[in-house]
Amino acid sequence: MHSVVCMKKMSKAKSIGHYTLGSKIGSGTFGYVRLGTHTLTMATVAVKILEKRRICDSSDIERVSREIHILKMIRHPHVIQLYEIIETSKQLYLIMELASGKFDEFSVG
């Protein structure tokens, strides 16, 4: 019986691509960040969800584009790694390395 309840909860969990989305861990100007779990490897990631409707003017578009461009280029042990970008009609999902350690809610751009 317990496994049936767990399976129902898992099937209701929101997912994007190969990732199941977990709890919200931060928020900011353009969206929020949720924990994510890769469905095949079970790796834990941060999923930054940017709401397209909040990215309104050209300076917002430039800011988001610059962040993505820089994260795609940089490979350094002290900079969070961008793994994948998933785009839907309403959102951009930035699949990113999850920083280790304890954090209070943090801000995302």
C-alpha positions as CSV (number, residue, x, y, z in Angstrom):
1,M,0.0,0.0,0.0
2,H,2.8,2.5,1.0
3,S,4.6,1.9,-2.3
4,V,1.4,2.7,-4.3
5,V,1.1,6.0,-2.4
6,C,4.8,6.8,-3.2
7,M,4.3,5.9,-6.8
8,K,1.3,8.2,-7.1
9,K,3.3,11.1,-5.5
10,M,6.2,10.5,-7.9
11,S,3.9,10.5,-10.9
12,K,2.5,13.9,-9.9
13,A,5.9,15.4,-9.5
14,K,6.7,18.0,-12.1
15,S,9.5,17.1,-14.5
16,I,11.4,18.8,-17.4
17,G,13.5,16.8,-19.8
18,H,15.3,14.1,-17.8
19,Y,14.9,15.9,-14.5
20,T,12.3,15.7,-11.7
21,L,11.8,19.0,-9.9
22,G,11.9,19.1,-6.2
23,S,11.6,21.8,-3.6
24,K,12.1,25.5,-4.2
25,I,15.5,26.7,-2.8
26,G,15.6,30.3,-4.0
27,S,13.9,33.1,-6.0
28,G,14.8,36.3,-7.8
29,T,13.8,38.9,-10.3
30,F,13.1,36.6,-13.3
31,G,12.1,33.4,-11.5
32,Y,13.2,30.8,-9.0
33,V,15.5,27.8,-8.3
34,R,14.4,24.3,-7.5
35,L,16.3,21.2,-6.6
36,G,16.3,18.7,-9.5
37,T,17.1,15.0,-9.8
38,H,18.3,13.4,-13.0
39,T,15.9,10.5,-13.6
40,L,18.6,8.1,-15.0
41,T,21.7,8.9,-12.9
42,M,19.8,10.3,-9.8
43,A,22.3,13.2,-9.7
44,T,21.1,16.2,-7.8
45,V,21.2,19.6,-9.6
46,A,19.9,23.1,-9.3
47,V,17.2,24.0,-11.9
48,K,17.0,27.8,-12.4
49,I,13.6,28.5,-13.9
50,L,13.3,31.9,-15.7
51,E,9.8,33.1,-16.5
52,K,9.9,34.6,-20.0
53,R,7.1,37.0,-19.2
54,R,9.3,38.6,-16.6
55,I,12.2,39.2,-19.1
56,C,10.5,42.3,-20.6
57,D,12.8,44.9,-22.0
58,S,16.0,44.8,-24.0
59,S,18.3,45.2,-20.9
60,D,16.6,42.2,-19.3
61,I,17.2,40.1,-22.4
62,E,20.8,41.2,-22.6
63,R,21.4,40.4,-18.9
64,V,20.0,36.9,-19.2
65,S,21.7,36.2,-22.5
66,R,25.1,37.4,-21.1
67,E,24.7,35.2,-18.0
68,I,24.0,32.1,-20.2
69,H,26.8,33.0,-22.6
70,I,29.4,33.3,-19.8
71,L,28.2,30.1,-18.0
72,K,28.5,28.2,-21.3
73,M,32.1,29.3,-21.7
74,I,33.6,29.1,-18.2
75,R,35.0,25.9,-16.8
76,H,36.4,26.6,-13.4
77,P,36.2,24.7,-10.0
78,H,34.9,27.9,-8.3
79,V,32.2,28.7,-10.8
80,I,28.9,26.8,-11.0
81,Q,28.7,24.6,-14.1
82,L,25.8,25.0,-16.5
83,Y,24.9,21.5,-17.8
84,E,21.9,22.1,-20.0
85,I,19.3,24.6,-21.2
86,I,15.7,23.6,-21.8
87,E,13.3,26.1,-23.3
88,T,9.5,25.9,-23.4
89,S,7.0,28.5,-24.6
90,K,6.8,30.1,-21.2
91,Q,10.1,29.3,-19.4
92,L,13.8,28.8,-19.7
93,Y,15.2,26.0,-17.5
94,L,18.9,26.3,-16.7
95,I,20.1,22.9,-15.4
96,M,23.1,23.7,-13.2
97,E,25.6,22.2,-10.8
98,L,24.2,22.3,-7.2
99,A,26.7,24.1,-4.9
100,S,27.6,22.1,-1.8
101,G,27.2,23.4,1.7
102,K,24.4,25.0,3.6
103,F,22.6,28.0,2.2
104,D,19.7,30.1,3.2
105,E,17.4,31.2,0.4
106,F,19.5,32.9,-2.3
107,S,18.7,35.3,-5.1
108,V,18.7,34.5,-8.7
109,G,18.7,37.0,-11.6
